[in-house]
Amino acid sequence: MCIAIPAKVININGDYAFVDIMGVESSINIQLIEKVNVGDYVLVHAGCGIQKIDINYFNYLQEVLKETLKSED
């Protein structure tokens, strides 16, 4: 199964962005997404940003992931 994780872009340096993924900062490649800006929300898979998403979908996905992780305990 493949999964994409929602992230918020906090800094951009060329083809790479630093993102916040549920409180964890990570560097991702953003070459697959057009016109990424600081503050945008993106889906991340295998270290690459694959799609911009809106704030509502970002919040929904974070809640789903939190509930999923909670049920694993």
Steps between C-alpha positions, in 0.01 A plus 500: 500500500624849418409802706554872456540715810369858529762768573527877526781676311709712740803588286611458138854465367507437125350161418463412869262608772510459873160382616322439828349153518299478821770683694799337329704709256625329188660593169314394185549537127236726343586471129172319425282790620457831318531827690545381857506781756574525871175431682365259236374156598628200306482123490836327551589151380848345517668836567330679212220752497244363258200736518380823658189470718272749673482564875174306541640181345826548696307518829286200406802285416679597822197396705474168315870430562474593869199269544677221314812533714290515816321176410836324458578540874 
